[in-house]
Amino acid sequence: KIKKKFKFTYLLRTKYYDIFTSSQWNITLQLGRSMDAMFQNYQKIFGYKGPKPQPFVIFLYANQRDFIIQCRQSPGVGGFYDGEKIVTYHGPIKETLNTLFHEGTHQFQDLVMKDFWTNSSKMTWLIEGLAVYFESAYFKGRHLITGNIVRDRLQYLKLAMEQNQLVSLRQLLTMEERRFGALEYAQAWSLIHFMVYAYNGKNRKYFLKYFKLVKD
């Protein structure tokens, strides 16, 4: 019914996802395998030990034009998660994967974090920081590498630091989603990266404890 209603050509069922698409089948298959690999990383990072969820849904339009027209989005939007499904389009493969990994993080957060949408404005830094953390993942052979330095975000941070434009830590931790911009996304990501990797990972136990409290 979904395929017919939204005029998609294919439905790809992977281990964890149902991908509705009009894109090329071989490309969709590659993206589906990548998302399944990322799902397994989500399980480890988020400490999810619940039952296997119903397949997550992805709408993958064939191109940006179809996405903009069908979803009434501006050209600057690469994709979104609406609480039920990820919606994006097939562009350059790396950019498409980045979007899927970012929005897939939100989809998984919705699974493991209680009242995600109700309380998301109270912990925007964590929600968006983790999404940026995962969006930069890439494959090395069959292994998915996470925790990479996002170079454009880093350069943005350096420039903001030189111009004394960084927001304070107190502001970042309490800022609502509607006020989050490019700088806040970059700072939130950098804070996640710091908590996970700085001082040879000695901060990680505190971050995991904090994250468990948020989940509970």
Solvent accessible surface area in square Angstrom, and as a share of the most:
residue,aa,sasa,rsa
1,K,219,0.93
2,I,69,0.35
3,K,85,0.36
4,K,178,0.76
5,K,151,0.64
6,F,71,0.29
7,K,170,0.72
8,F,13,0.05
9,T,77,0.45
10,Y,82,0.31
11,L,53,0.26
12,L,13,0.07
13,R,159,0.58
14,T,32,0.19
15,K,113,0.48
16,Y,19,0.07
17,Y,0,0.00
18,D,16,0.09
19,I,2,0.01
20,F,15,0.06
21,T,0,0.00
22,S,41,0.26
23,S,6,0.04
24,Q,111,0.49
25,W,105,0.37
26,N,100,0.51
27,I,34,0.17
28,T,0,0.00
29,L,55,0.27
30,Q,86,0.38
31,L,1,0.01
32,G,0,0.00
33,R,160,0.59
34,S,8,0.05
35,M,0,0.00
36,D,23,0.12
37,A,25,0.20
38,M,0,0.00
39,F,0,0.00
40,Q,79,0.35
41,N,34,0.17
42,Y,1,0.00
43,Q,51,0.23
44,K,161,0.68
45,I,67,0.34
46,F,3,0.01
47,G,39,0.37
48,Y,39,0.15
49,K,193,0.82
50,G,37,0.36
51,P,112,0.70
52,K,126,0.53
53,P,24,0.15
54,Q,154,0.68
55,P,54,0.34
56,F,27,0.11
57,V,34,0.20
58,I,1,0.01
59,F,6,0.03
60,L,1,0.01
61,Y,15,0.06
62,A,30,0.23
63,N,65,0.33
64,Q,68,0.30
65,R,166,0.61
66,D,45,0.23
67,F,0,0.00
68,I,44,0.22
69,I,95,0.48
70,Q,110,0.49
71,C,27,0.16
72,R,222,0.81
73,Q,53,0.23
74,S,62,0.40
75,P,96,0.60
76,G,77,0.74
77,V,46,0.26
78,G,31,0.30
79,G,12,0.12
80,F,54,0.22
81,Y,23,0.09
82,D,68,0.35
83,G,26,0.25
84,E,136,0.61
85,K,40,0.17
86,I,0,0.00
87,V,3,0.01
88,T,1,0.01
89,Y,39,0.15
90,H,39,0.17
91,G,20,0.19
92,P,86,0.54
93,I,64,0.33
94,K,134,0.57
95,E,107,0.48
96,T,5,0.03
97,L,24,0.12
98,N,38,0.20
99,T,28,0.16
100,L,2,0.01
101,F,1,0.00
102,H,21,0.09
103,E,19,0.09
104,G,1,0.01
105,T,0,0.00
106,H,15,0.07
107,Q,4,0.02
108,F,0,0.00
109,Q,0,0.00
110,D,43,0.22
111,L,60,0.30
112,V,20,0.12
113,M,4,0.02
114,K,144,0.61
115,D,95,0.49
116,F,6,0.03
117,W,122,0.43
118,T,106,0.62
119,N,40,0.21
120,S,14,0.09
121,S,44,0.28
122,K,148,0.63
123,M,21,0.09
124,T,3,0.02
125,W,12,0.04
126,L,0,0.00
127,I,7,0.04
128,E,10,0.04
129,G,0,0.00
130,L,4,0.02
131,A,0,0.00
132,V,0,0.00
133,Y,7,0.03
134,F,0,0.00
135,E,26,0.12
136,S,22,0.14
137,A,8,0.06
138,Y,102,0.39
139,F,69,0.29
140,K,137,0.58
141,G,73,0.70
142,R,230,0.84
143,H,135,0.60
144,L,25,0.12
145,I,57,0.29
146,T,34,0.20
147,G,13,0.13
148,N,30,0.15
149,I,67,0.34
150,V,18,0.10
151,R,157,0.57
152,D,102,0.53
153,R,48,0.17
154,L,44,0.22
155,Q,103,0.46
156,Y,92,0.35
157,L,17,0.08
158,K,96,0.41
159,L,89,0.44
160,A,3,0.02
161,M,126,0.56
162,E,140,0.63
163,Q,97,0.43
164,N,140,0.72
165,Q,106,0.47
166,L,68,0.34
167,V,28,0.16
168,S,56,0.36
169,L,106,0.53
170,R,195,0.71
171,Q,88,0.39
172,L,4,0.02
173,L,66,0.33
174,T,95,0.55
175,M,9,0.04
176,E,72,0.32
177,E,85,0.38
178,R,195,0.71
179,R,135,0.49
180,F,22,0.09
181,G,30,0.29
182,A,55,0.42
183,L,25,0.12
184,E,19,0.08
185,Y,54,0.20
186,A,0,0.00
187,Q,20,0.09
188,A,0,0.00
189,W,5,0.02
190,S,37,0.24
191,L,33,0.16
192,I,0,0.00
193,H,34,0.15
194,F,90,0.38
195,M,42,0.19
196,V,20,0.11
197,Y,80,0.30
198,A,23,0.17
199,Y,149,0.57
200,N,151,0.77
201,G,16,0.15
202,K,140,0.59
203,N,25,0.13
204,R,96,0.35
205,K,134,0.57
206,Y,129,0.49
207,F,9,0.04
208,L,86,0.43
209,K,135,0.57
210,Y,88,0.33
211,F,10,0.04
212,K,122,0.52
213,L,123,0.61
214,V,35,0.20
215,K,35,0.15
216,D,108,0.56
